[in-house]
Amino acid sequence: MRSVSLRRGRVQKGNRFYVRPPPVGRTTCILRVKRGGGGHRKEVPRARAGRASASQWKATTAIRSNKKLQAACQPVPRSKQKSRKNYWLPGSQPLQQNQKNTNTPLPNETAINMSSDWSSKQHPDVIALFDVDGTLTPARKVISPEMKQVLAALRKKIVIGFVGGSDLVKQKEQIGEDAVDLFDFSFSENGLTAFRLGKPLPSASFIGYLGEERYARLANFVLKYIANLELPKKRGTFIEFRNGMINVSPIGRNCSHPERDEFEAYDKVHQVRAKFIEALKKEFPDYDLIYSIGGQISFDVMPRGWDKTYCLRHLQNENFKTIHFFGDKTFKGGNDFEIFTHPSVTGHTVTEPADTARILKELFGI
């Protein structure tokens, strides 16, 4: 019979694990291992999330972090659970692919309460995320009234959100000043700045990750490289510093719309941005950065893992069964590629806003 150690005593196959919330005034939860009429106990620190969720979080983490312990446990059917105060934890439950090396808790009271925000939807367990440029709007242009109508109808059926590399100011220029109110989730800078039902979520900082000295070296290299580029036209704002990344534009973000079109055509032939990215990869191999081409004139530079998949972190406790994503730069190297190919996401490639509307009507009957 297989057995594993748990500090005090031994745990044999078939033993049950459960956690009791701490009594009033205590700061620890109690992890109990039942064996016949007796048992062992181990106290674990109480989390801030609350009694029930703290119990689940700590005990689940303890079990999932030990593969031998997982193998030694057996799931307990819900019908045999005695009360809400005993949280039976099936240690043999396999981890999902997107839960590898994470501390994602089992569904708890907090997650259930969050999900109740979507109870008015026809399909509260489905969410659709949209890229902005080329998906909801033409590149750097304003969303059409027709697209707003489609999104309003869609929002009655499922949860919706937008995710883009631009900051919120630029996204509002395209979607409208009420952008945050038109969507259930709003993800600027790939989700490093985020809103849920109009309320801000935790954010992260690019400069905090990289540090001033290393960022200065990166910025100096970018500016020197652009200075040596031979292009038909150059304007201004070659580096745009954002909260979670920098955006680099060889022609400069101050160019006009006709100049954008002109540079995009030039870049398709001469691969200016692709060659620029290769030079950065060669110069800064120790920075652990990723580079993605987006829009017509620029590319984003950010820490690895801070691409558009970053926004999925904000959805972990929402219990969505299906996550749709719509984007136009879904090719390898495009800024939609990582989220488009994520195992938890159903990706849709579009060519323009009209294409997005057509697919939505086909999928959801709006």
Secondary structure, 3 states (H helix, E strand, C coil): CCEEECCCCEEECCCEEEEECCCCCCCEEEEEEEECCEEEEEEEECCCCCHHHHHHHHHHHHHHCCHHHHHHCCCCCHHHCCCCCCEECCCCCCCCHHHCCCCCCCCCHHHHHHHHHHCCCCCCCEEEEECCECCCECCCCCCCHHHHHHHHHHHCCCEEEEECCCCHHHHHHHHCCCHHHHCCEEEEHHHCEEEECCEEECCCCHHHHHCHHHHHHHHHHHHHHHHCCCCCCCCCCCEEECCCCEEECCCCCCCCHHHHHHHHHHHHHHCHHHHHHHHHHHHCCCCCEEEEEECCCEEEEEECCCCHHHHHHHHCCCCCCEEEEEECCCCCCECCHHHHCCCCEEEEECCCHHHHHHHHHHHHCC
